[in-house]
């Protein structure tokens, strides 16, 4: 008997029936989705289900991209998909959105399901820097040791990766793994020229130019007075892993009167996305045993609410541009006093 105060959804996959533990439905920007951890009580089998209503105009299949990533051998640190595809109805047809108005045509969205047994820790539940470093796979070393740990079922990252390792002779060369493929695109598929300029990805972590679909205004976000670290000295060992042309462009910007450039996805947009993930986590982290602040700083309150509700809308000013300031005091006030030195 299910508790009426905590209802659960039953989902049939093949001949097995799974009961949801923590169902969450999201309207979501770009795709409506339903996610939950679910249990088969007969076999005591736990899985994670992600259902989305996929528009036919979209160019990605998350499950297919994950399968390609693991083709040949499993890629360490990246979840495996145990099932993915369109959800059929009772007669084998794809389940699609319906329209209650008989005079209108239903939108071209079909239900797509992805199932995995690789269940990790949601970013929302991370409240300390140690949890962030120990339990969240952002970058992972492609080493034999890590592959063995993954094969043995131990997929948590418990140590710094080769990118940050002191051993500069570590082999193979450092490699970063892309974790969020929910809005990824297969570059081998033919598409229109402007297909990759659309806004995709987790809203709160998008680079600001990507979320707005246009370059940031030069008057408000100019690079004058901002120096990129030289590729000499401490960074010399990493220069071989950098996109040399683009890095040099940012290191030695041209005159302020340079001609306007058309917006497109750039290398540093990915770097900014990673920056927002780190800042969002650190801003909500404290040292173990610290007391919660009863009266948070006003900059922290503004930062938290803008990030938490971030859902950029084309044609409107992205609120995320208003919470980014260069001053050290600004970032120190966002972080908990225990972590202020990380500002």
C-alpha positions in Angstrom: 0.0 0.0 0.0 1.5 3.4 -1.0 1.3 6.3 1.4 -1.2 8.8 0.0 0.8 11.6 1.4 3.8 10.5 -0.6 2.4 9.1 -3.9 4.7 7.2 -6.2 4.6 6.8 -10.0 4.8 3.3 -11.4 6.8 2.9 -14.7 6.9 -0.3 -16.7 10.1 -0.9 -18.6 9.9 -4.2 -20.5 8.4 -6.7 -18.2 9.6 -4.9 -15.0 7.7 -2.3 -13.0 9.6 0.4 -11.1 8.2 2.6 -8.3 9.5 6.2 -8.1 11.3 7.4 -5.0 11.8 11.2 -5.7 9.8 12.1 -8.8 10.4 15.6 -10.1 8.7 17.2 -13.1 10.1 20.3 -14.7 8.6 22.5 -17.4 12.3 23.3 -18.2 13.6 25.7 -20.9 13.7 23.8 -24.2 12.5 20.4 -23.0 9.9 19.3 -20.5 11.3 16.5 -18.4 10.5 14.0 -15.6 13.3 12.5 -13.5 13.3 10.0 -10.6 15.1 7.3 -8.8 13.0 4.2 -9.1 13.1 0.7 -7.5 11.9 -2.7 -8.7 10.7 -4.2 -5.4 10.7 -7.7 -6.8 14.4 -7.7 -7.8 15.5 -4.9 -5.5 16.9 -3.2 -8.5 17.5 0.6 -8.4 17.6 2.8 -11.6 17.4 6.4 -12.6 14.8 7.4 -15.1 14.8 10.5 -17.3 11.8 11.2 -19.5 11.7 14.2 -21.8 9.2 15.4 -24.4 11.6 15.8 -27.4 10.8 18.2 -30.2 11.5 16.8 -33.6 13.4 20.0 -34.5 16.1 19.3 -31.9 19.3 17.8 -33.1 20.4 15.7 -30.2 19.8 12.4 -28.5 21.6 12.3 -25.2 21.5 8.5 -25.0 23.1 8.2 -28.4 25.9 10.6 -27.5 26.7 8.6 -24.3 26.7 5.4 -26.3 29.2 6.9 -28.7 31.4 8.0 -25.8 31.7 4.5 -24.5 32.0 2.8 -27.9 34.9 0.3 -27.9 35.6 0.6 -24.1 34.0 2.3 -21.2 35.1 6.0 -20.8 36.0 6.5 -17.1 34.0 8.9 -15.1 31.0 9.1 -17.6 27.8 7.4 -16.8 26.6 4.5 -18.9 23.1 4.3 -20.4 21.3 1.0 -19.9 18.3 1.9 -22.1 17.2 4.8 -24.2 14.7 5.5 -26.9 11.2 6.6 -27.7 8.4 5.3 -25.4 5.8 3.3 -27.2 2.1 3.2 -26.3 -0.1 0.0 -26.1 0.0 -0.6 -29.8 3.6 0.2 -30.3 3.3 3.7 -31.6 5.4 6.6 -30.2 3.8 8.4 -27.3 3.4 12.1 -28.3 1.9 15.2 -26.9 -1.8 15.7 -27.2 -3.9 18.8 -27.8 -7.3 19.3 -26.1 -8.4 21.9 -28.7 -9.8 20.0 -31.7 -9.1 22.9 -34.0 -5.4 22.9 -33.3 -2.6 20.5 -34.1 -0.6 18.9 -31.3 3.0 20.0 -31.1 5.6 17.7 -32.6 7.0 16.4 -29.3 7.5 12.7 -28.5 8.3 11.0 -25.2 11.9 9.8 -25.0 13.3 7.8 -22.0 16.8 7.2 -20.8 17.6 4.8 -18.0 20.9 4.3 -16.1 22.1 2.5 -13.0 24.9 4.9 -12.4 23.3 7.1 -9.7 25.5 9.9 -8.3 25.0 12.8 -6.0 23.0 15.8 -7.2 24.9 19.1 -7.2 22.1 20.7 -5.1 23.0 18.4 -2.2 26.7 19.4 -2.1 27.3 21.8 0.9 31.1 21.6 1.4 34.2 22.0 -0.7 35.3 18.4 0.3 32.0 17.0 -1.0 32.5 18.9 -4.3 36.0 17.6 -4.8 35.3 14.0 -3.6 31.9 13.2 -4.9 31.3 15.1 -8.1 33.0 14.0 -11.3 33.9 17.1 -13.3 37.2 16.1 -14.6 38.7 12.6 -14.4 42.1 11.1 -15.2 42.3 8.6 -18.0 44.6 6.2 -16.3 44.7 2.4 -15.9 44.1 2.8 -12.2 41.0 4.8 -12.6 39.7 2.4 -15.3 40.1 -0.5 -12.9 38.3 1.5 -10.2 35.4 2.1 -12.6 35.3 -1.5 -13.8 35.1 -2.6 -10.1 32.1 -0.3 -9.6 33.9 2.4 -7.7 33.2 5.4 -9.9 33.6 8.3 -7.5 36.6 10.5 -8.0 38.6 10.6 -4.8 41.7 12.3 -6.0 42.8 15.3 -8.1 43.1 14.5 -11.8 46.2 14.6 -13.9 45.6 18.2 -15.0 46.3 19.3 -11.5 48.9 16.6 -10.6 52.4 17.6 -9.7 53.8 14.7 -11.8 54.3 16.4 -15.2 55.3 13.1 -16.8 52.0 11.4 -16.1 50.7 9.4 -19.0 48.4 9.5 -20.9 48.2 13.2 -21.4 45.5 15.1 -19.3 42.0 14.8 -20.8 38.8 16.4 -19.7 35.5 14.6 -19.9 32.2 16.3 -20.8 29.6 15.2 -18.3 26.4 17.2 -19.3 25.3 15.8 -22.7 21.7 16.6 -22.2 21.8 19.3 -24.9 24.8 18.1 -26.8 24.9 17.8 -30.6 26.5 15.2 -32.8 28.9 17.2 -35.0 28.9 14.5 -37.7 25.2 15.1 -38.4 24.5 17.6 -41.3 22.7 20.8 -40.1 22.1 24.4 -41.1 24.9 26.8 -40.5 23.2 28.5 -37.5 22.1 25.3 -35.8 24.7 25.4 -33.1 24.1 29.0 -32.1 20.9 28.2 -30.2 20.8 28.3 -26.4 21.4 24.8 -24.9 22.6 23.4 -21.6 21.8 23.8 -17.9 20.5 27.4 -17.7 22.3 28.4 -14.5 25.7 27.4 -15.8 25.6 28.8 -19.3 28.2 31.3 -20.4 26.5 34.7 -20.6 27.0 35.2 -24.4 25.5 31.8 -25.0 22.5 32.4 -22.8 21.7 35.7 -24.5 22.7 34.5 -28.0 24.9 37.5 -28.7 28.2 39.1 -27.7 28.4 40.9 -24.4 28.4 44.7 -24.9 32.0 46.0 -25.1 31.2 49.1 -23.1 30.0 47.0 -20.1 32.3 44.0 -20.5 35.5 45.2 -22.1 38.8 43.4 -21.5 40.9 46.5 -21.0 43.1 46.1 -18.0 42.5 42.4 -17.7 45.7 40.4 -18.3 45.6 36.7 -19.1 48.3 34.6 -17.3 51.4 34.2 -19.5 52.1 30.8 -21.0 55.5 30.9 -19.3 56.4 30.1 -15.8 53.8 28.1 -13.9 51.7 27.5 -17.0 54.5 26.5 -19.3 53.9 22.8 -18.8 50.3 23.2 -19.8 50.8 25.2 -23.0 50.8 22.1 -25.1 47.2 21.4 -24.0 45.9 24.9 -24.8 44.2 26.2 -27.9 47.2 28.4 -28.8 45.6 30.7 -31.3 42.5 31.5 -29.2 44.5 31.9 -26.0 47.0 34.3 -27.6 44.0 36.3 -29.0 42.7 36.8 -25.4 46.2 37.4 -24.1 46.9 40.2 -26.6 43.6 41.7 -27.6 43.5 44.1 -30.5 42.5 47.7 -30.5 39.1 48.7 -29.0 37.9 49.7 -32.5 38.1 46.1 -33.9 35.2 45.3 -36.3 32.1 43.6 -34.9 32.2 39.8 -34.9 29.2 37.5 -35.4 28.3 35.4 -32.3 29.4 31.8 -32.3 30.4 29.2 -29.7 34.0 29.7 -28.6 36.4 27.8 -26.4 36.2 30.3 -23.5 32.4 29.8 -23.3 33.1 26.3 -22.0 35.5 27.8 -19.5 32.9 30.2 -18.3 30.4 27.4 -17.9 32.8 25.6 -15.7 33.4 28.8 -13.7 29.7 29.1 -12.9 29.5 25.5 -11.7 32.5 26.1 -9.4 31.2 29.4 -8.1 27.6 28.1 -7.6 29.0 25.2 -5.5 31.5 27.3 -3.5 28.9 30.0 -2.7 26.8 27.4 -1.0 29.6 25.6 0.8 30.9 25.9 4.3 33.7 24.4 6.4 32.6 21.3 8.3 31.2 22.3 11.6 30.6 25.9 10.7 27.4 27.6 11.8 24.9 28.7 9.1 24.7 32.5 8.6 21.5 34.0 10.0 21.8 37.2 8.0 23.6 36.5 4.7 25.3 39.3 2.8 23.1 41.2 0.3 25.4 40.2 -2.6 25.1 36.5 -1.6 21.3 36.8 -1.5 21.1 38.4 -4.9 23.6 35.9 -6.3 21.8 32.9 -4.9 18.3 33.9 -6.2 19.5 34.9 -9.6 21.4 31.7 -10.1 18.7 29.5 -8.6 16.0 30.9 -10.9 18.2 31.5 -13.9 16.3 30.9 -17.1 17.4 33.3 -19.8 14.8 34.5 -22.3 15.8 35.6 -25.8 15.2 39.3 -26.2 15.5 40.2 -22.5 18.5 41.2 -20.5 20.2 38.1 -18.9 20.0 38.7 -15.1 23.3 36.8 -14.7 25.1 39.7 -16.2 24.1 41.8 -13.1 25.7 39.5 -10.5 29.2 39.4 -12.0 31.6 42.1 -10.7 35.4 42.1 -10.9 36.1 43.4 -7.4 37.6 41.0 -4.9 35.3 42.3 -2.1 32.3 41.4 -4.2 33.2 37.7 -4.4 34.4 37.6 -0.8 31.0 38.8 0.3 29.3 36.0 -1.7 31.4 33.2 -0.1 31.0 32.0 3.4 33.6 33.7 5.7 35.4 30.3 6.1 36.0 30.3 2.3 36.5 34.0 1.7 40.2 33.6 0.8 39.1 31.7 -2.3 37.6 34.9 -3.7 
